[in-house]
């Protein structure tokens, strides 16, 4: 049955390629298109640039709040309904990652396939399920949405480039399932994923319909940090970095903290200002339990 499914996949993919190669501008759809457009040396430079920009973003966000959600700020552009904004912001990474996987000659190699499933699990939920669960009529500034779209597209190139092209080409993921990284990474990812889902659930149910008051979230990892949802997401990408054991994964985890670390600090200050001792007596950290 497995052999039949693989033959069907191979036949469908081959047919798709042949048809596409005859289409507009006779563009190639196999993996040489990616590696010709972005040689490995260029890709390596890209990783260094992304890491450097993450450091700049980390510092900048301690001076300028990313104005969405609880910290909404209209100076980042006209408001877009939150459900629409989240779909448009997150779906590019899901789509680009799927295309890069499809075009790779290593798409069905076990390790790249497992990493692909892990990555897409998060972004399917974030792109197409999470927006449907959002309550109320909150907005997101269009500038925040566009910046998110750009980063997510670049991140798909960063992760997909290594997992589906440069890594397998070099035999990096040969016998990967016999090594501990993938299992430790998946365990950390699942812990973060579940923490993120639970924390989002807690936040969504802080208010009853029609209520506009703010409340301190409680339960789960909120016992330890004020931004448990961000802690969960950070753990997801730490887990992914371990599972892929790649610099691309490390840079993504760095970017996640560069974005969410300062934001968690801003939210902590907002909670302190709004709730005073009621909040501070809880003794919570911002995003990493017992540390920060």
N, C-alpha and C positions, 0 to 999 in steps of 0.2 A: 504493500500500500504506500509506504514511504517512497519507494523507488518510482512508483507510478506518479505520485504527486510531484516529485522532483522532475520527472520527464515532462509532465504537463507544464510546470513552471518554465522549464528550459525552452520548450516549444513555443509557448506564448510569448516569452521574452524575445526569442529569436525572430518570430513573426513580427512583433512590434517594432523591433529594430529595423528589419528590412523595409517595412512600410514607411517608417519615419525617415530613413535614409533617402527615400525618393521624394520626400516632401520639401517644403520651403527651404531654399538655399542648400539643399542636400546636406544638412548638418549631420555630423556624426553623433551617435548617441551612446557609443561605448565609452569605456573608462578613459581612453586616450584623449577624449575631448577635455576632461577635467584636468588631467596631468599636463596637457599641452598649454591650456590656458593659465594654469598655476603650477609652474615647475616647483619641485621640492624646496629649492633654495628660496624661492619667493614665499612659499608657504611658511617656512621657518621664520623668515623676516616678519611675516604677518603675525605669527604667534608672539614674537617679541614686542611688536607694536601694540597688539591687543593687551598684553600684560602691562606695558607702560601706561597705556590709557586707563586701565583699570585703577592703577595707583593714583593717577590724576583725578579720576572720578571719585575715588574714596575720599580724598582730601577735600575736593570741591563740595561734596554733599554734606560736609560738616558746616558749611557756610551758606549753602542754598538748599532748602528742602525741595525734594521732588514732589511737586504739588498735585498729588492725586489722593483719593481716598479721604482719610481723616485729616490729611494735610492739604486738601484741595486749594489750588491757587490759580485764579484766572489769568495771571500774567503769562502762563505757558500756552495760551491760545484758547480759542473758543471751545466750549464744552461739547463733548460727544457722549451720548448715552453709554453708561458703563458696560452694558452687555455687548453692544456693538464694538466698542473700543477694545475690549478684551479679546474678542474673536479676531479682529483685524490685526491686533498687536501680536498675538501668539501664533496664529495659524501659519505665517510664513515659514517659521522654523520647522513645523510639522511637514509642510508640503515640500520644502527644499530638501530636507533630510530624506524624505521618501523617494524623491527623484534621484538623489545621489546614490541611495541604496540600490534602486532599480537599475541604474546604469552600470553598477560595479560588477566586474567579473567574479567578485568574491562575495556576492550578496547572500549566497547560501552556505558560506563557510560558517561553522558553528559560532565562534566567538563574535565576529562582526554581527551576525544575526541576533545573538542574545543581547549584545549592547544596543543594537537598533531597537529591539523590543522594549528594553528598559527605558531608553530615551523617549521613544514615542508614547509609552504609557503615560509618562508625566504630561507630555504636550497634547495628547488627545484629551486628557482630563482638563487641562488648563485652557485649551482652545475651544472645546466644544461642549463640555459639561459644566465646568465652573461658571461660565457666563450665564447659563440657564438657571443657576441656583442663586444668583445675586438678587437680593431683595431691595425694594425701594426704587427710587428714581435718581440715584446718584450719577454723577458725570465724571468724565476724565478729560483734561485738557488735550486738545489735538496734538500739541507739541510733545507731550509725554508719550502719547500713542505712537507718533511717528518715530521718535527716538527708540522706542521699544521694537518697532518693526525693523529698523535698521540693524540694531544689535542682534536680534533673533536671526535675521538672515545671515549675518556675518558668522554667528555662532554655529549655524548649520554647516557652513562651509568649513569652519574650524574643526568641528567634531567629525563630520562626515568625511572630510578630506583625509584624516588620519585613519579612522576606523575602516573605511571602505576602499581606500586607495593606497596611501603611502605605507601604512602599517602592514597590511597583507602582502603588498608587493615585496616587502623586505623579510617576509616570513615571521613577522613579529608575533602574530596570533596563532602560529602553528602549535598544536598541543596545548592551547591556552586553558582548556577545560581541565587539565591535569594540574594546574597551578592554583595557589590559594587566592590570588588577587580577585578573581571573578566572584568567588563565593563570599569573601569578606565584603567586597564592594556591594554585591546584591543585598546582603543582610543590612548594611548601613543605609543603602538606598531605600529599602522597604521600611525601615524604621523611620526615616525622614518622610517618606511618602505618607505613611499612616499618620504620623504626627501632624503633617501639613493638612491632611484631610480633616482630621479631628478638630484641629485648631480653627480652621475655616468654618466648620460646623458650629463651634462654640460662638464665634464672632457673629455669624448669621443669625443666631437665635438669642442674642442679647436683648433685642427689643421685640415687643409684641406689635402686631399691626397697628399703625397709627401713632405709635410712640416715637418721639424724636429725641429723647434724652440719651446721654452717653453713659455707658456702664463699664466697669472694670471686668474684663474677661477672667473667668476662673475655671479650674479643672484641667486635667491633663498636664501638659508641660507648662501651662500658664502658672503652675505652682512655683516654677523656678525662673521663668523669664516673662517679660511683659509682651514680647513679640514671638510667641511660640510658633506661629505659622511661618515666620521667617527662619526660625531655628530649624524647623522641619525641612524647608526648602534647601537651606544651606547643607543640611545633612544628606539630602538626596544627591546633590552634586559632588559632595565629598565622596560619597559612596560610588558614584559614577566614575570619578577620577581614579579611585582605587581599582574598580572593576576593569577599566580600560588601561590603567597604569601608563598613562600618556601625559605629555606636556599639554596637549590640547585640553584634556580633562582638568588638569591643575589650573590652567588659565581660566576655564569656565568657573571652577569653584572660587577662584580669586575674584572674578567679576561678580559672582553672586554675593560674596561678602562685601565687596566694594560698594555695591548698591544697597544691600539690606542692612549692613552694620550701621552706617550713619542714619539710615531711616529709622532703625530701631531706637537709636539715641534720641532722635527728634520726637518720636512717639512717647518715649519715656518722659521727656521734659513736658510734653503736653499732658500726660497723665498726672505728673507731679503738680502742674499748675492748676488743673481742673479739679483734682480730687484731694490734693494735699496729703495730710497724714493718713487718710483712709487708704491711700495707695502706697506711700512710702513705708508704712509699718509692715507691709507684706514682705519686704526684704528681697524683692526679685532683682535679678540681673536684667540686662537689656535683651540679649539674643543668645548668649552662650551660658548655660547653667554654671553657677559658681565662679565664673571667670569674668564675663563682660556683659 
